[in-house]
Amino acid sequence: MNKIYNKNTFLLLFVIAAISLNLRLGITSVGPLMDTIRTSLSLSNAQASLLTTVPVLCMGIFASLATV
């Protein structure tokens, strides 16, 4: 029973680390490409600012739920 718990714990930590690495690239790559994204999608300044604001807000909101 203890080995199963350790295996599941290791798997969960690995999945969390893999997801966090994937999210980091998406958040950090939007800023340098903002002008290109805005012109190719014909976004207003407010819409373009949501591309960088929404991920940060979601991390702040859902971080408090992570302990639950």
WOWO-V425242 format. One record per run of one state. SS is the DSSP state (H for helix, E for strand, L for the rest). FROM is the first residue (numbers start at 0). LEN is the number of residues. If there is no record, write none. Layout:
ss:SS from:FROM len:LEN
ss:SS from:FROM len:LEN
//
This chain:
ss:L from:0 len:1
ss:H from:1 len:31
ss:L from:32 len:1
ss:H from:33 len:8
ss:L from:41 len:3
ss:H from:44 len:19
ss:L from:63 len:5
//
